[in-house]
């Protein structure tokens, strides 16, 4: 079966460094770090003091007050970013078949805060006083569901949950839906918000989070002093469209999605495979689908979490997938500025890739100074790189051994 071509026609973002794509991208270009002291709750007594919180977000700018009250924060982020992306695409649902337009937006966690609030209510007032909307606000599919309702999209509507790979898998699955004719338009990406006592304490118990109190040295992917990631939040959403559909309506096209790879490590619940073989295969599959060789891919937006295992094993994966070409490929980590957005990371990072592809600007991995043992690639340290590139690759790795890679190219 022949596969239809898929292009990106809209971008949306809510991040710790900006609540729309323009602000986010300006922050990326300036090397702005969106990490700071936790303000969502009193973190006294917690070893972790820092997070990458979204700042100044006003949900009533994007939806009615009644909707705001019925949506958890991760869904609010998703709706805001999706509306921006949809408006950016120029689509008008009055002109479209709603059953040919769908949504796949993933969230790795859903809303832990709703569980906390409901538990407190039950323990203080009894089970008869549980929060009525706790379940529909908590469950992770509600980001996709609320976006579908808000935009009137009646086609395929699903939620991929693969931990930190959720956003990338969501975009990859949306890409496949258009390729094989299930849809002409897909709104896809990830959304997350779990900066709350349970989220911070839970990840810290895994020794996954950094306990430094210096925001500028907290998220330092590939650095010898890295000691954990910074919990972040937000949403990254793209509008994908079948090429001829986009051309027929005169849409502006940012880039073409040309490859997607998804694999499992079958190794460990939190650690990537030590030899990098699972992530390497995802990268190789994406390149094979695109019909390109490693030498043609000049840039990788790495998962790059600032944890010892991820950064070392992802480096090994890049060597395995790229061979001798790994010496020349540019590798950076957007998480050095916005922390780890968990299920939203892949969406925000693909938005970054699109902008970098467009503008020939590869951002610096901020804060990283001296790569750790075994981390021997070009991580774009010290300054950004201005270079016209044709292909950009984005990697995401999730707890459970989930690997996802997207490959996009400059549109011809």
N, C-alpha and C positions, 0 to 999 in steps of 0.2 A: 504494500500500500504506500503510495507516495505521500510524503509529509508536507503539509502546508508551511509556508514561511511565517515567522512570528516576529513582530516588532514591538518596541516600547514606545508608547505615545503619550504617557503621562507619568509624573513623579509626585510623590507626596511624602512628607516626613514630619515627625514630631520627635525631637531628640533633646538630650541634655545640653546641647549647644545652640539650639534654635528650633522654633516651633513651626517652621515651614522650610521648604527646600532652599530658598534663597538665603535665609539666616544660617541654616545648617551648613551650606556650602561655603559661605563667607567665613564661618568659623573654622571649617576644615582648611581653607586656604591660609588663614591667619595662624593656624596651629593652636587654636583655642581649646583649652582643657575644661570640660564640663563637670569635673569632679569636685566635690566639696563635702563639708560636714553634713551628716544626716540631720534633716529637719522634719521628716515625716513622723517621727516618734522620738521620745526621750531615749537616746542611746547610752546614757550613763549606765555603767555596769556591763556594757557590751565591749568586747575587745575590738570589734570593728567599728570605726568611727566615721568612715567615708562612704559615700555612694555617688552615683552619677544620676541625680534627680532631674526631671524635666522642670523648668522654671517658668513661672508666669503664664501657665496654661490656663486659658479661660474657656471652658467647654461651652458656655452659653453663646459664644461667637459662632459655634458650628451647629448647634441644635437647640431645640426648645427646652425650657427649664424642666418640664415634666419628663422629657427624655433623659436629661442629665441625671435626675433622681433615680431613674430606672436602669442606669448603666454603670457598671464598674469602670474604674479609671482606664484599664487596658482597652475596653471597648470604646470609650470616649476618644482615646488616642487613635484607635483604628478608624473611627468615623471621620475625625478631623483630617488625618492624612489621606484617607480614601477620597474625601470630598475635594481636597486640594489636587490630587492626582487626576480625578475625573474632570474637574474644571480645566486643568492643564491640558488634558487630551482633546478638549473641544467637543466631546461627545454630547449628544442630546438624545435622551431616551425616547423622546416623542418621535424621533426618526428611526428608532431601532426596534428590532424584535426582542422584547425583554427576555424571552426564553433562550436567546442565543448569547446572552450576556450573563456571566456568572462571577462568583467570588470564591477564592481560596485564601483565607487568612489564618495563619497559625499562631498559637500562643503556647509556650512551653509549660506554663504553670496555671494560667487562668488568674483568678483573684483570691489570693490567700487572705487578704484583709477582710473580705466578707465573711470568711469562715471564723476569723478571730472575733469579729463583732457579734456574730450570731452565737458563738460559744459563750462569750461574756454575757450576752442577754439571757441565755438559757440558764447559766449558773446563778445569775443574780435574780431572775424573775420566774424561772421555770420553763419547761418545754413548750407550754402553751403560748409563750411570748416570743417564740423564734421569729426571726425576720422573714416576712412573707416572700420577699424577692431574693432571698439569699441564693437559692439554687440558680435561677436564670441570670443572676449577676455574676456568679462565681464561675460557671462552667466555661471552658476555654473556647467552645464553638461560637460563643455569643459575639465575638468580634466580627466574625464572618456574617452571622445572622443579622446583627444590627446594621452593618454596611449594606447588606442586601436590601433590607427594609428602607434604609435612608435613600438609597440610589434607585430603587425600583428594579433591581436585577433579579430575574426569575429563573435563570439557568442554573447550572451546576453550582452548588453552594456547599463547601466542605471546609473542614478544619484539620490541618495536619499537625499532629503533636509528636515531635521528635526532639524534645528538649531544645538545645541551642541550635539545632539544625532546622527548626520548624519553619522559619521564614524562607529559607532557601529551598527546602522541599516544597513549600506551598507555591512558590514561583515556578519551580520545575514542573510540578504537577499541572499548574495552569498552562504552562507552555505546551505540555503534552495534550491537554484538552483541546487546545486550538489546533495543534498540528494534525490531530486525527479527526477533526470535524465535530467535536462535541460542543464547541462554542466558537464565536467570532471575536468576542471581547471577554477578557477576564481581568478582574481587579484582584491583585495578589500581593502577599507579603506577610508581615508579622507584626504583632503588638504584644506588649508586656508591661506589667507594673506590679512588682512584688517587693518593693522596698518597704517592708513592714517587719515587726518583731520576729514573726515566724520565718519569713524569708531570709533575713539576715542571720538569725541564730542557726537556722538549718544549714545554710551553705557554709557558715563558719565552722559548724561541727564537722563538716567534711574536710576541713582545712583547705577549702577552695578559695577563700577570700583573703586579700591582703589585710594586714593589721597595722600598716603604716599610717601615720597621721599627716603625711605630706602629700597633698593632692597632686603635685607635679611629679612625684616619684612613685605614685601608687600603682598606676597601670603602665608597666614598662615591658611590653612584649619582647621576648628574645634576649632581654638583658640578663647579665650574670646575677644581678641582685633581685630578680623577679621572685615574688613569693605568694602570688595569688591574684585573682581578678577582682575588679571593682564592680559591684552590682549596679546595673543601670536599668533604664526604663525608656519607653517610647514606642514609636511605630515607624515602619518604613514600608511604603506601598507603591506599586507600579501598576500602570494600565498596560496590559498586553493585548495585541490586536493582530488578527490575520492580515498579512501584508496587503492583499488586494482590497480588503475591506477598508483599511486605512487609506490606501491610495484613492479609492473611489470617493471618499469624502474630503480629500485634500488635507489629511491630517499631517501635522508636523511629526517627524519620526526622529527619536533620539538615537536609537541603536537597534540592532537586530540580535535576538537571542538565537544562538547557533548550536549550543551544546549543553547537555545536562547529564550529569552522572550521579548515581545514588548507589551506595554500597553499605554493607555492615561489617564491622570488625570481627564479630563473634568472639570477643576476647575478654572484656571486662565491663562492669557496669558504669564506671566513671573514667577509666583511663583509655585513651586511644591505643591501638595496637602499637607495640614498641618499635616494630620495623616500619611502621607507616604504610603497610601494604593496602589496607582498606581505603584510606584517603587517597593514596596514589592511584588506585584503580578508578575511583570516582573522577579524578582529574583526567586520567587516560580515556575514560569513556566519553567525557565531554569533548575532548579533542578529537576522538575518533568520529563522533557524530558530526562535528563541525568540518571534518576533513582537513584538519591542520596538523602540522607536526610541532613538537615542543619549541623548536627554534622560532616559530612564528608568533608564539605567545610571549609578549615582552613584559607582562605585568600580572601579578597575583595579589589580590586583596586577601590576605591570610586570615584564618580564624583567629590566630594570634591573641590568646587570652591573657597572657602574662602569668600563666602557671608553668611550673617546670615541665611536666609531662607533655602538655599540649604543644608547647613551642618547640621542644626538642623533637617530638615524634612527627609533628607536621613538617618540620625541616627535613627530616629523613624521608617523609612522603614525597616532598617536592623533588628531592634528589632522585628518588626511585622513579617518579613519573617523567621527569624531564631529562634525566641522564646528564650528559655533558652540558646541555643547554641551561641547567640550573645555575651555572656560574654567572650567566648574563642576565637572568630574569630579575626584574625589580619586584621586591616583596615588601608590603607594608601592612600595618594593622591600624584600622580606624579606631579600634578599642583603646588605643593609647590616648585618645581624646574624649571619647564618649562612654568609656567603660564597656561592660558586657551587657547588652540589651536582651540576652537570653533568646527567647523565641522571636524577638524583633530584630536581632542582630543582622541576620541575612538580608532582610529587606532594606534596612538602613545602609548596609554596606554595598548592596547592589546599586542603590541610588548614588552612592559615592563613586562607584565604578563608572556609571553612565556619565557623570559630570567630568570625571578624569579623562575618559575617552573623548568627550566632546572638546575639552579645553586643553588637552595635552599637558596636564598638570598632575604629577604623581605626588601625593602628600607625604610629608615626613612622618616617620614613626616617632611621635613626640616622647621625650623623657628617656628613651633608650640611649645609652651611651656606649657600653661595652658588651657585645654579645656574649652569652654564656657558652660554656663548653658544648661543642657539637652544633651550635647555632652559627653556621658559617656562610649564610647567603647575604645578598645585598638587601638590607632591610630599610634602605632609604633613611639613613641616619644623618643628623646634623643640618640638613636642609632639604626642601622638596626638590624634585627633579622636573624640569620642563622638557617634555619630549612627546612628540606625536606618536601615538600608538594605534594599532589597528584592532588589537584584541585585548580584552580584559577578562580575567578569571576571578571568581569569588568562591572561597571555600567556607564551609561551615561543618563543624563536628559537634555531635551531641552526646550527652550521657546515654549509655545504652549501646554505644558503638555505631551511632548513625553518622554517615558521611554524605555530604552533598556538595556538588560543584556546579556552578553555572558559568557558561562562557558566552560573552557577548562580543559583537564586533561593530566597528564603525559602519553605519549604513551607507551602501552604495546605491 
